Amino acid sequence: MKRPFPPHPHRGKNIVSLIGLALFFLLLISGCGRGNEETPPEGDPNAPQQQLGTLVCSEECAARGQCGTSVSNNQPVILGHPDHPAVQDHQMTFPAENTLPIIGTKDELVQVTATGEQFNHTFFLLQREDERVGWVAGWCLNPQ
């Protein structure tokens, strides 16, 4: 029986080439974006651990006016600010004796109003259990 069209000599090679090309693009696409991963794979012993800090209403923290007692439940609290490091005009509180993740740190120039003394002090950006974040003074935190 005679075929209506003669077989094409390159047809088999074209299909193999198309499959190879498709596999190449699939591998290329699946590998894109993985070079900048910031989170190491789980179980990596060299992965950086998230630092934690325990909030403490220490003598220095209290003397600097950075902690107090909650009016609602009479429990000690650490004063903080959600937007920037601050030693006055606080807008949020953190429960004392609570251990929270440290999200960041920042050194700020602080001035003692009574004496005019100026010095750099480290503030810590913490994440509360309700997912809100805020800055607290280093006098009130024991990093772990």
N, CA, C and O of each residue as an XYZ file, in Angstrom:
576
protein
N       0.833     -1.174      0.000
C       0.000      0.000      0.000
C       0.879      1.238      0.000
O       1.835      1.333      0.769
N       0.562      2.146     -0.833
C       1.346      3.346     -0.996
C       0.781      4.446     -0.092
O      -0.432      4.645     -0.024
N       1.672      5.151      0.595
C       1.238      6.234      1.474
C       0.925      7.457      0.631
O       1.568      7.698     -0.390
N      -0.074      8.235      1.065
C      -0.415      9.414      0.279
C       0.679     10.472      0.308
O       0.851     11.215     -0.658
N       1.427     10.544      1.420
C       2.520     11.508      1.507
C       3.781     10.743      1.852
O       3.736      9.826      2.671
N       4.868     11.086      1.268
C       6.114     10.392      1.606
C       6.543     10.784      3.026
O       6.274     11.904      3.461
N       7.209      9.870      3.755
C       7.651     10.209      5.115
C       8.679     11.335      5.074
O       9.508     11.407      4.166
N       8.610     12.193      6.055
C       9.515     13.340      6.154
C      10.771     12.882      6.886
O      10.660     12.379      8.004
N      11.954     13.032      6.309
C      13.175     12.502      6.914
C      13.575     13.211      8.216
O      14.297     12.613      9.015
N      13.148     14.440      8.466
C      13.551     15.183      9.658
C      12.454     15.233     10.712
O      12.641     15.872     11.747
N      11.327     14.589     10.489
C      10.183     14.679     11.399
C      10.537     14.150     12.787
O      10.209     14.808     13.774
N      11.174     13.022     12.907
C      11.557     12.452     14.199
C      12.541     13.339     14.941
O      12.458     13.467     16.163
N      13.464     13.949     14.228
C      14.447     14.837     14.848
C      13.785     16.105     15.369
O      14.198     16.625     16.406
N      12.767     16.618     14.677
C      12.065     17.829     15.101
C      11.320     17.598     16.411
O      11.318     18.462     17.288
N      10.693     16.442     16.544
C       9.943     16.140     17.769
C      10.897     16.028     18.948
O      10.615     16.551     20.026
N      12.029     15.346     18.751
C      13.018     15.223     19.820
C      13.560     16.598     20.198
O      13.763     16.885     21.378
N      13.795     17.448     19.197
C      14.298     18.793     19.469
C      13.280     19.619     20.242
O      13.646     20.355     21.159
N      11.998     19.502     19.878
C      10.945     20.241     20.581
C      10.819     19.770     22.030
O      10.650     20.590     22.933
N      10.899     18.469     22.257
C      10.809     17.939     23.613
C      12.014     18.425     24.428
O      11.859     18.841     25.576
N      13.203     18.371     23.842
C      14.405     18.853     24.524
C      14.320     20.329     24.851
O      14.709     20.749     25.940
N      13.813     21.122     23.916
C      13.656     22.551     24.130
C      12.639     22.826     25.234
O      12.853     23.701     26.074
N      11.534     22.083     25.234
C      10.513     22.250     26.263
C      11.084     21.915     27.642
O      10.820     22.628     28.609
N      11.859     20.841     27.736
C      12.475     20.473     29.016
C      13.468     21.540     29.482
O      13.534     21.857     30.670
N      14.233     22.085     28.549
C      15.188     23.141     28.882
C      14.469     24.342     29.498
O      14.892     24.853     30.535
N      13.377     24.796     28.859
C      12.638     25.945     29.377
C      11.974     25.634     30.710
O      11.911     26.498     31.584
N      11.482     24.419     30.878
C      10.869     24.020     32.139
C      11.898     24.082     33.271
O      11.601     24.597     34.348
N      13.095     23.565     33.036
C      14.151     23.622     34.047
C      14.591     25.051     34.307
O      14.853     25.420     35.452
N      14.674     25.859     33.262
C      15.071     27.246     33.408
C      14.058     28.012     34.254
O      14.444     28.763     35.150
N      12.787     27.833     33.983
C      11.730     28.534     34.708
C      11.669     28.069     36.160
O      11.499     28.890     37.061
N      11.805     26.777     36.398
C      11.720     26.281     37.771
C      12.905     26.714     38.608
O      12.801     26.747     39.834
N      14.021     27.047     37.996
C      15.197     27.486     38.730
C      15.266     28.982     38.936
O      16.072     29.444     39.743
N      14.453     29.759     38.239
C      14.493     31.212     38.352
C      14.012     31.654     39.724
O      13.067     31.083     40.268
N      14.658     32.668     40.283
C      14.230     33.241     41.543
C      14.756     32.528     42.768
O      14.540     33.005     43.881
N      15.431     31.414     42.613
C      15.905     30.691     43.785
C      17.255     31.180     44.261
O      17.677     30.840     45.366
N      17.932     31.958     43.466
C      19.255     32.420     43.846
C      19.235     33.451     44.960
O      20.247     33.615     45.643
N      18.127     34.154     45.177
C      18.058     35.208     46.184
C      17.226     34.808     47.386
O      16.733     35.682     48.100
N      17.055     33.542     47.632
C      16.262     33.119     48.777
C      16.956     33.567     50.049
O      18.151     33.330     50.226
N      16.204     34.220     50.945
C      16.770     34.677     52.204
C      16.593     33.634     53.296
O      17.381     33.603     54.241
N      15.599     32.793     53.195
C      15.335     31.813     54.214
C      16.020     30.507     53.854
O      15.700     29.901     52.831
N      16.958     30.066     54.682
C      17.621     28.800     54.385
C      16.657     27.639     54.580
O      15.682     27.776     55.319
N      16.899     26.514     53.945
C      16.006     25.380     54.095
C      15.973     24.908     55.537
O      16.957     25.024     56.268
N      14.810     24.367     55.940
C      14.665     23.863     57.300
C      15.659     22.742     57.542
O      15.973     21.952     56.652
N      16.137     22.700     58.762
C      17.066     21.646     59.110
C      18.511     22.003     58.803
O      19.406     21.204     59.079
N      18.766     23.177     58.242
C      20.130     23.601     57.933
C      20.814     24.007     59.234
O      20.382     24.962     59.880
N      21.881     23.295     59.634
C      22.524     23.613     60.908
C      23.209     24.977     60.908
O      23.479     25.527     61.976
N      23.493     25.531     59.730
C      24.133     26.836     59.643
C      23.131     27.983     59.525
O      23.528     29.139     59.380
N      21.835     27.671     59.585
C      20.804     28.693     59.443
C      20.839     29.635     60.646
O      20.966     29.177     61.781
N      20.728     30.954     60.410
C      20.719     31.882     61.538
C      19.451     31.692     62.372
O      18.351     31.536     61.842
N      19.639     31.711     63.678
C      18.509     31.552     64.582
C      17.942     32.929     64.899
O      18.685     33.903     65.018
N      16.613     33.004     65.035
C      15.988     34.266     65.377
C      16.318     34.577     66.836
O      16.133     33.739     67.718
N      16.808     35.786     67.074
C      17.182     36.167     68.422
C      15.940     36.549     69.212
O      15.017     37.172     68.687
N      15.936     36.170     70.466
C      14.839     36.491     71.369
C      15.348     37.415     72.456
O      16.549     37.476     72.720
N      14.431     38.134     73.086
C      14.785     39.001     74.204
C      13.686     38.965     75.248
O      12.501     38.887     74.922
N      14.096     39.021     76.513
C      13.130     39.029     77.613
C      13.003     40.452     78.137
O      13.997     41.087     78.490
N      11.778     40.940     78.185
C      11.503     42.286     78.674
C      11.541     42.296     80.203
O      10.935     41.449     80.858
N      12.273     43.280     80.763
C      12.449     43.351     82.212
C      12.317     44.803     82.662
O      12.937     45.700     82.091
N      11.510     45.018     83.679
C      11.402     46.354     84.272
C      12.475     46.448     85.352
O      12.183     46.430     86.548
N      13.731     46.549     84.895
C      14.885     46.607     85.798
C      14.929     47.974     86.487
O      14.144     48.864     86.160
N      15.853     48.134     87.445
C      16.005     49.416     88.143
C      16.342     50.529     87.161
O      15.791     51.627     87.241
N      17.268     50.232     86.215
C      17.656     51.257     85.242
C      16.507     51.585     84.293
O      16.289     52.746     83.946
N      15.775     50.553     83.875
C      14.622     50.771     82.994
C      13.593     51.664     83.684
O      13.058     52.590     83.072
N      13.320     51.387     84.945
C      12.357     52.193     85.706
C      12.890     53.602     85.949
O      12.150     54.578     85.825
N      14.184     53.709     86.299
C      14.774     55.020     86.570
C      14.757     55.911     85.329
O      14.690     57.135     85.444
N      14.818     55.306     84.152
C      14.787     56.064     82.888
C      13.359     56.299     82.391
O      13.163     56.882     81.324
N      12.360     55.847     83.160
C      10.961     56.082     82.808
C      10.463     55.237     81.649
O       9.579     55.669     80.909
N      11.014     54.036     81.478
C      10.662     53.198     80.336
C       9.760     52.020     80.710
O       9.449     51.192     79.854
N       9.338     51.932     81.970
C       8.400     50.879     82.359
C       7.486     51.409     83.456
O       7.718     52.474     84.029
N       6.465     50.653     83.724
C       5.487     51.057     84.737
C       4.532     49.922     85.014
O       4.859     48.752     84.816
N       3.340     50.280     85.476
C       2.321     49.294     85.835
C       1.064     49.569     85.032
O       0.633     50.715     84.905
N       0.482     48.516     84.494
C      -0.749     48.642     83.717
C      -1.900     49.042     84.632
O      -2.063     48.484     85.717
N      -2.680     49.994     84.196
C      -3.832     50.445     84.971
C      -4.909     49.362     84.998
O      -5.588     49.187     86.010
N      -5.066     48.639     83.893
C      -6.158     47.668     83.789
C      -5.960     46.421     84.645
O      -6.929     45.902     85.199
N      -4.703     45.920     84.768
C      -4.518     44.676     85.525
C      -3.385     44.756     86.545
O      -3.006     43.736     87.122
N      -2.838     45.952     86.778
C      -1.795     46.176     87.774
C      -0.548     45.323     87.546
O       0.157     45.003     88.503
N      -0.263     44.947     86.290
C       0.908     44.153     85.937
C       1.995     45.066     85.373
O       1.684     46.081     84.751
N       3.276     44.714     85.583
C       4.358     45.546     85.036
C       4.379     45.492     83.512
O       4.170     44.437     82.914
N       4.632     46.639     82.894
C       4.705     46.742     81.433
C       5.931     47.553     81.044
O       6.412     48.394     81.804
N       6.418     47.282     79.851
C       7.515     48.043     79.249
C       6.887     48.973     78.212
O       6.028     48.556     77.436
N       7.318     50.227     78.203
C       6.767     51.213     77.273
C       7.535     51.175     75.957
O       8.750     50.978     75.936
N       6.809     51.365     74.868
C       7.435     51.332     73.552
C       6.722     52.248     72.576
O       5.747     52.919     72.915
N       7.232     52.256     71.361
C       6.636     53.070     70.299
C       6.590     52.239     69.021
O       7.572     51.576     68.686
N       5.459     52.262     68.294
C       5.332     51.419     67.099
C       6.124     51.900     65.884
O       6.413     51.102     64.993
N       6.481     53.177     65.827
C       7.079     53.724     64.615
C       8.578     53.980     64.679
O       9.266     53.864     63.665
N       9.097     54.325     65.854
C      10.506     54.697     65.959
C      10.971     54.551     67.407
O      10.153     54.514     68.327
N      12.288     54.468     67.604
C      12.808     54.441     68.976
C      12.423     55.726     69.706
O      12.498     56.814     69.135
N      12.011     55.599     70.973
C      11.579     56.768     71.736
C      11.782     56.527     73.225
O      11.690     55.398     73.706
N      12.062     57.624     73.952
C      12.149     57.556     75.412
C      11.048     58.385     76.065
O      11.017     58.537     77.287
N      10.144     58.920     75.243
C       8.980     59.659     75.736
C       7.865     59.544     74.699
O       8.083     59.073     73.582
N       6.679     59.980     75.085
C       5.517     59.913     74.182
C       5.282     58.497     73.664
O       5.001     58.307     72.481
N       5.395     57.514     74.537
C       5.181     56.116     74.153
C       3.733     55.909     73.717
O       2.828     56.590     74.198
N       3.524     54.970     72.809
C       2.183     54.714     72.289
C       1.768     53.252     72.400
O       0.682     52.883     71.953
N       2.622     52.413     72.992
C       2.253     51.009     73.151
C       2.974     50.430     74.365
O       3.948     50.998     74.859
N       2.476     49.291     74.830
C       3.099     48.616     75.963
C       3.368     47.157     75.613
O       2.727     46.570     74.742
N       4.336     46.599     76.323
C       4.696     45.192     76.210
C       4.655     44.609     77.619
O       5.138     45.250     78.552
N       4.096     43.419     77.801
C       4.109     42.829     79.139
C       5.540     42.508     79.587
O       6.310     41.901     78.843
N       5.886     42.922     80.814
C       7.215     42.619     81.349
C       7.325     41.124     81.602
O       6.321     40.425     81.734
N       8.563     40.647     81.668
C       8.872     39.229     81.879
C       8.379     38.361     80.726
O       8.171     37.160     80.894
N       8.194     38.964     79.572
C       7.747     38.256     78.372
C       8.941     38.128     77.421
O       9.712     39.076     77.269
N       9.098     36.978     76.787
C      10.169     36.767     75.816
C       9.589     36.875     74.415
O       8.651     36.160     74.061
N      10.161     37.780     73.619
C       9.642     38.065     72.280
C      10.769     38.038     71.253
O      11.938     38.207     71.601
N      10.410     37.824     69.969
C      11.424     37.872     68.906
C      11.924     39.294     68.674
O      11.150     40.251     68.679
N      13.234     39.411     68.471
C      13.851     40.690     68.126
C      13.892     40.778     66.598
O      14.524     39.951     65.939
N      13.225     41.771     66.048
C      13.120     41.952     64.603
C      14.276     42.819     64.088
O      14.745     42.634     62.964
N      14.727     43.760     64.915
C      15.801     44.642     64.488
C      16.354     45.451     65.648
O      15.803     45.427     66.749
N      17.438     46.161     65.402
C      18.037     47.043     66.398
C      18.415     48.361     65.737
O      18.595     48.444     64.522
N      18.529     49.385     66.571
C      18.920     50.692     66.052
C      19.558     51.490     67.180
O      19.014     51.568     68.281
N      20.718     52.084     66.899
C      21.363     52.969     67.857
C      20.871     54.386     67.620
O      20.828     54.862     66.485
N      20.497     55.060     68.715
C      19.999     56.426     68.634
C      20.725     57.292     69.654
O      21.120     56.814     70.717
N      20.899     58.560     69.325
C      21.473     59.518     70.251
C      20.381     59.920     71.239
O      19.303     60.364     70.844
N      20.677     59.755     72.532
C      19.728     60.079     73.594
C      20.331     61.195     74.430
O      21.539     61.223     74.666
N      19.475     62.122     74.880
C      19.947     63.214     75.719
C      19.172     63.220     77.023
O      17.943     63.141     77.025
N      19.899     63.314     78.144
C      19.276     63.442     79.457
C      18.896     64.915     79.624
O      19.760     65.792     79.611
N      17.612     65.172     79.779
C      17.122     66.543     79.836
C      17.713     67.307     81.014
O      18.099     68.465     80.859
N      17.791     66.685     82.185
C      18.251     67.377     83.397
C      19.717     67.798     83.316
O      20.080     68.864     83.814
N      20.560     66.977     82.699
C      22.006     67.267     82.684
C      22.530     67.682     81.321
O      23.617     68.253     81.238
N      21.811     67.421     80.275
C      22.272     67.712     78.930
C      23.208     66.643     78.376
O      23.662     66.741     77.236
N      23.498     65.618     79.187
C      24.379     64.535     78.751
C      23.782     63.840     77.528
O      22.582     63.573     77.479
N      24.634     63.551     76.542
C      24.209     62.843     75.337
C      25.028     61.566     75.176
O      26.224     61.544     75.466
N      24.368     60.500     74.710
C      25.052     59.233     74.469
C      24.216     58.390     73.518
O      23.011     58.597     73.375
N      24.866     57.449     72.879
C      24.152     56.509     72.006
C      23.581     55.372     72.841
O      24.204     54.903     73.794
N      22.390     54.943     72.465
C      21.733     53.838     73.161
C      21.062     52.943     72.126
O      20.553     53.427     71.115
N      21.062     51.638     72.382
C      20.461     50.678     71.452
C      19.000     50.459     71.796
O      18.641     50.234     72.952
N      18.160     50.529     70.763
C      16.740     50.219     70.877
C      16.475     48.937     70.094
O      17.166     48.641     69.120
N      15.476     48.186     70.525
C      15.155     46.910     69.907
C      13.739     46.941     69.353
O      12.804     47.389     70.016
N      13.602     46.455     68.127
C      12.293     46.314     67.503
C      11.806     44.896     67.807
O      12.433     43.916     67.406
N      10.688     44.799     68.517
C      10.156     43.513     68.957
C       8.796     43.251     68.327
O       8.078     44.179     67.955
N       8.459     41.983     68.214
C       7.142     41.593     67.701
C       6.348     40.962     68.830
O       6.755     39.951     69.403
N       5.199     41.575     69.146
C       4.331     41.042     70.197
C       3.585     39.816     69.692
O       3.597     39.511     68.500
N       2.938     39.124     70.616
C       2.172     37.927     70.260
C       1.002     38.240     69.342
O       0.547     37.369     68.600
N       0.504     39.487     69.382
C      -0.604     39.884     68.500
C      -0.108     40.362     67.138
O      -0.867     40.956     66.373
N       1.192     40.099     66.827
C       1.838     40.424     65.549
C       2.230     41.896     65.413
O       2.913     42.244     64.449
N       1.829     42.778     66.339
C       2.250     44.184     66.262
C       3.713     44.291     66.634
O       4.212     43.512     67.447
N       4.402     45.250     66.044
C       5.808     45.471     66.346
C       5.986     46.847     66.970
O       5.193     47.759     66.738
N       7.046     46.979     67.768
C       7.336     48.261     68.394
C       8.748     48.285     68.941
O       9.379     47.246     69.135
N       9.231     49.500     69.187
C      10.591     49.734     69.666
C      10.586     49.870     71.177
O       9.710     50.527     71.740
N      11.560     49.253     71.841
C      11.766     49.415     73.280
C      13.241     49.730     73.524
O      14.111     49.355     72.737
N      13.502     50.425     74.631
C      14.872     50.788     74.985
C      15.632     49.564     75.475
O      15.061     48.666     76.093
N      16.923     49.544     75.189
C      17.767     48.432     75.589
C      17.887     48.249     77.092
O      18.246     47.164     77.549
N      17.596     49.284     77.871
C      17.636     49.150     79.330
C      16.605     48.152     79.823
O      16.719     47.630     80.932
N      15.602     47.888     79.004
C      14.472     47.065     79.431
C      14.448     45.694     78.776
O      13.428     45.007     78.823
N      15.552     45.284     78.165
C      15.559     44.018     77.435
C      16.834     43.242     77.716
O      17.933     43.797     77.705
N      16.671     41.970     77.965
C      17.812     41.052     78.095
C      17.818     40.156     76.869
O      17.041     39.203     76.808
N      18.692     40.439     75.866
C      18.754     39.558     74.696
C      19.250     38.173     75.103
O      20.067     38.033     76.013
N      18.746     37.166     74.419
C      19.148     35.778     74.724
C      20.080     35.254     73.662
O      20.525     34.109     73.742
